[in-house]
Amino acid sequence: MHKPYNKIKIMKKIILLIAVSIGILTAASAQKVKVESGDLSCLKDVAEISLVFEYPEDMKFGKMTLQEYVDEKVKEREAKEEGSGEIWKNKFYNDRDRYNERFIENFGKYSKNLFAAENNAEFKYTMIVKTTFTEPGFQLGFHSKSSTIDLEINFVETNAPDNIVATIKMSKATGVAHPDSGERVAAAYANAGAVLGKYIKKNYL
């Protein structure tokens, strides 16, 4: 009884993976990677790197601040069904786990020589990935807008986080069209991780 449904779920996942893969192939031309300061030649001497993700409350989310966006979405849903706003809010913040995982997975895959893991205090260097802007995008029938994110990435010594080795800024990392907003944005983090991994491998490893 459940086999047709499971096949549909599998096909949806395959289609999404294909869409993300196509996005990664074209993302490098759309995204901008700029070394603001410092030098990452030190990464030649290490085999692994720790990652920390920051989502500041004052970041821009579309045309609003993050807090304004969350408050508006919660209000919209509560007006339709009591309690649904808090459910949406919890999912919205929990989606960050998905963003982090996608970024780490593709960064490690495309940098090849660097093993990446979140919050590992034993690694010599840490990447602090701070999101400064998010365009969540939308999909309404045949009308859609892809998500995009801007990132500021500081490379620091894990045991001396005030010592910033280098700063990289990434802009216009693009996601894919998808009815689920979390999946749209997660694809942008996947693309950002892939492009940054390729960039570091080409220039520093």
JONOR-V775666 format. One record per residue. N is the residue number from 1. D_CENTER is the distance of its C-alpha to the mean C-alpha in whole Angstrom. Layout:
{{N/D_CENTER} {N/D_CENTER}}
This chain:
{{1/37} {2/33} {3/33} {4/32} {5/30} {6/28} {7/28} {8/27} {9/24} {10/23} {11/24} {12/21} {13/19} {14/20} {15/20} {16/16} {17/16} {18/18} {19/16} {20/13} {21/15} {22/17} {23/13} {24/13} {25/16} {26/16} {27/13} {28/15} {29/18} {30/15} {31/13} {32/15} {33/15} {34/17} {35/19} {36/20} {37/22} {38/23} {39/23} {40/21} {41/24} {42/25} {43/22} {44/25} {45/26} {46/24} {47/22} {48/20} {49/17} {50/16} {51/12} {52/12} {53/9} {54/11} {55/11} {56/14} {57/16} {58/18} {59/14} {60/15} {61/14} {62/16} {63/19} {64/19} {65/18} {66/16} {67/19} {68/21} {69/18} {70/18} {71/22} {72/23} {73/21} {74/23} {75/26} {76/26} {77/25} {78/28} {79/30} {80/30} {81/30} {82/31} {83/28} {84/26} {85/24} {86/23} {87/22} {88/19} {89/18} {90/18} {91/16} {92/14} {93/13} {94/13} {95/10} {96/8} {97/10} {98/8} {99/4} {100/6} {101/8} {102/7} {103/5} {104/9} {105/11} {106/10} {107/11} {108/14} {109/15} {110/15} {111/16} {112/19} {113/21} {114/18} {115/18} {116/14} {117/15} {118/13} {119/16} {120/19} {121/22} {122/24} {123/22} {124/23} {125/20} {126/17} {127/13} {128/13} {129/9} {130/10} {131/8} {132/11} {133/11} {134/10} {135/12} {136/12} {137/14} {138/17} {139/19} {140/23} {141/25} {142/25} {143/23} {144/19} {145/17} {146/14} {147/10} {148/9} {149/7} {150/9} {151/9} {152/12} {153/12} {154/15} {155/17} {156/20} {157/22} {158/22} {159/25} {160/25} {161/22} {162/24} {163/24} {164/22} {165/22} {166/20} {167/17} {168/15} {169/14} {170/11} {171/12} {172/11} {173/8} {174/10} {175/9} {176/12} {177/15} {178/15} {179/17} {180/15} {181/13} {182/10} {183/10} {184/10} {185/7} {186/5} {187/7} {188/5} {189/2} {190/6} {191/8} {192/6} {193/7} {194/10} {195/11} {196/11} {197/13} {198/16} {199/16} {200/17} {201/19} {202/21} {203/22} {204/22} {205/23}}
